[in-house]
């Protein structure tokens, strides 16, 4: 589990994803359904099922502006831990499905108002990185999630606003500055670009940005 949290592998990618957004209670939940008699294959299947549930749990909360910090969510995590402890695969699937239903998660509703702010920034970067990687994978390009999330390089990827920050240019589209800001920060109006490219675009208009988006300085999502 510790290796899967720090080294990306397709087989255990959800464990890696959860670690990238610092979900600190992951190990407790992943260990809960494992039994001493389980084979390695069964253990991997159990932890992957649980990791995918954790992934949905994180997204269901943050898209509704709810924290996943330890102090906020510990009671729920302990409840799920007890619920899935020492279960076989069939029971684990059933119990995780029930826990999912209890989340009452409606992505199409949650994403309506999901926008960039100080709380959502790291989660939005994580989601856009995964969307971009998914498109790459489906297009026959090597998925690049790890690079998008790597903040330790000299030129990391940053969140880029497609719409330049000048309300006066968009008075025909938006009723007031607050309406403009709300739409400008929505997840559908954001991309990932290298820090240097993001800085070079600065206040450029969309027509000028598009040249960068569609060049080898962009990515398959841009």
Secondary structure, DSSP 4 states (H G I P E B T S, - for coil): -HHHHHS--GGGHHHHHHHHTT-TTHHHHHHHT--TT--HHHHHHHHHHHHHHHHHHHHHHHTTT----HHHHHHHHHHHHHHHTT--HHHHHHHHHHHHHHHT--HHHHGGG-B-STTTHHHHHHHHHHHHHHHHHHTTS---HHHHH--SSTT-EEEEESS-S-GGG-TTT-SSHHHHHHHHTBGGGEEEEEHHHHHHHTT--HHHHHHHHTSTTS-S--
